[in-house]
């Protein structure tokens, strides 16, 4: 939305050329002067109806001044910058979640390497292998029945 505002035919130029002029409001009509000429603007949505006001004027068309309307300005800024701020916030939250998940996974992997399921320590294998080898040699060759052996019935 910011891009569409700035790239519109008069959007960027308006921001560069607009001049703030002090005016005075009387009964919903704002009078102001620009380069020696007097101009006026009607403000039907005015709440105060009297007092000083700021009018934004472009030099090529001073009769088409713009008044600042606070609710409209808030809505404009919200619709223009709100999605960008929301997007940036979601990206930051995503990076934080990914970092936290990666840290949790690394912690789990480190804890799991010391527990069940990750193999037998080599010291246990070296201790038990010679003892097993001696036990199997002392028993002699294992007898396996084959088809030539008679089976009593």
C-alpha positions in Angstrom: 0.0 0.0 0.0 2.9 2.4 0.7 4.2 1.7 -2.7 0.9 2.4 -4.4 0.6 5.7 -2.5 4.1 6.8 -3.4 4.0 5.6 -7.0 0.6 7.1 -7.8 0.8 10.1 -10.2 0.4 12.8 -7.5 1.2 10.8 -4.4 4.9 11.3 -4.1 4.9 14.8 -5.6 2.2 15.9 -3.2 4.4 14.9 -0.2 7.3 16.8 -1.7 5.4 20.0 -2.7 2.9 20.4 0.1 3.4 23.4 2.4 1.9 23.8 5.8 0.0 27.0 6.2 -1.7 28.3 9.4 -5.4 29.1 9.0 -8.3 30.0 11.3 -11.6 28.2 11.5 -14.8 30.0 12.1 -18.1 28.0 12.2 -16.7 25.1 10.1 -15.0 27.3 7.5 -11.2 27.5 7.5 -9.7 30.6 6.1 -6.0 30.7 5.1 -3.7 32.9 3.1 -1.0 31.7 0.7 1.4 34.0 -1.2 -0.8 37.1 -0.5 -4.1 35.5 -1.6 -6.9 34.5 0.8 -8.6 31.2 0.4 -11.1 29.2 2.4 -12.1 25.6 2.8 -15.3 24.1 4.3 -14.8 21.5 7.0 -18.2 19.8 7.6 -16.6 17.2 10.0 -15.1 19.8 12.3 -15.7 19.3 16.0 -14.3 22.5 17.4 -15.8 24.9 14.8 -13.4 27.7 15.9 -9.7 28.1 16.4 -6.4 27.7 14.6 -6.0 25.0 11.9 -3.2 23.7 9.7 -3.9 23.6 6.0 -1.6 21.8 3.5 -1.3 23.7 0.2 0.4 22.9 -3.1 1.8 26.0 -4.8 0.4 25.3 -8.2 -3.1 25.0 -6.8 -3.4 26.9 -3.5 -7.2 26.9 -3.7 -7.3 23.1 -3.2 -5.9 23.0 0.3 -6.2 19.9 2.5 -7.1 19.8 6.1 -5.7 17.3 8.6 -8.4 15.1 9.9 -7.0 13.0 12.8 -9.3 9.9 12.4 -8.6 9.8 8.7 -4.8 10.3 9.2 -4.8 7.4 11.8 -6.7 5.2 9.4 -4.3 6.1 6.5 -1.2 5.3 8.6 -2.7 2.1 10.0 -3.6 0.8 6.5 -0.3 1.9 5.0 2.2 0.8 7.7 0.1 -1.7 9.6 0.6 -4.7 7.2 4.4 -3.9 7.0 4.8 -3.8 10.7 2.7 -7.0 11.1 4.8 -8.7 8.5 8.1 -7.7 10.1 6.7 -8.9 13.5 5.7 -12.3 12.0 9.2 -12.7 10.5 10.8 -11.9 13.8 8.5 -14.4 15.7 9.4 -17.0 13.1 13.1 -16.6 13.5 12.7 -16.7 17.3 10.6 -19.9 17.2 13.1 -21.6 14.8 16.0 -20.7 17.1 14.2 -22.0 20.1 13.2 -25.2 18.3 16.8 -25.7 17.1 18.1 -25.1 20.6 15.6 -27.6 22.1 16.5 -30.2 19.4 20.2 -29.9 20.1 19.6 -30.2 23.8 17.4 -33.3 23.2 20.1 -34.9 20.9 22.8 -34.3 23.5 20.7 -35.8 26.3 19.6 -38.8 24.1 23.2 -39.7 23.1 23.9 -40.6 26.7 20.8 -42.8 27.1 19.1 -45.9 25.6 19.1 -46.4 21.9 22.5 -45.0 20.9 24.6 -48.1 21.0 26.7 -50.0 23.6 29.8 -48.2 24.9 33.1 -49.7 23.5 34.4 -50.5 27.0 31.6 -52.9 27.6 32.1 -54.6 24.3 35.9 -55.1 24.9 35.2 -56.5 28.4 32.5 -59.0 27.4 33.8 -60.2 24.1 36.9 -62.2 25.3 34.8 -63.8 28.1 32.1 -64.9 25.6 34.8 -66.2 23.2 36.2 -68.4 26.0 32.8 -69.7 27.0 31.9 -70.8 23.5 35.3 -72.6 23.0 35.0 -74.6 26.2 31.5 -76.0 25.2 32.8 -77.4 21.9 31.1 -77.3 18.6 27.4 -77.0 18.7 25.5 -80.0 17.5 22.9 -79.3 14.9 20.5 -82.0 13.8 20.5 -82.8 10.1 18.2 -84.9 7.9 20.4 -88.1 8.3 19.9 -88.2 12.0 17.2 -90.7 13.1 14.3 -89.2 14.9 12.7 -91.6 17.4 9.0 -91.9 17.1 
